């Protein structure tokens, strides 16, 4: 089961095919994300540039 929220509506997903689609999308997004330490470094660099 998944909860999907947007500006227009909230939706509960419980169909296996839709859940599989959501999982694939999440994994693709996660695969592009920086690691925790890389994210912290990027935030520190941005903060230093703004001060």
Secondary structure by P-SEA (a helix, b strand, c coil): cbbbbcccbbbbbccaaaaaaaaaaaaaaaaacccaaaaaaaaaaaaaaac
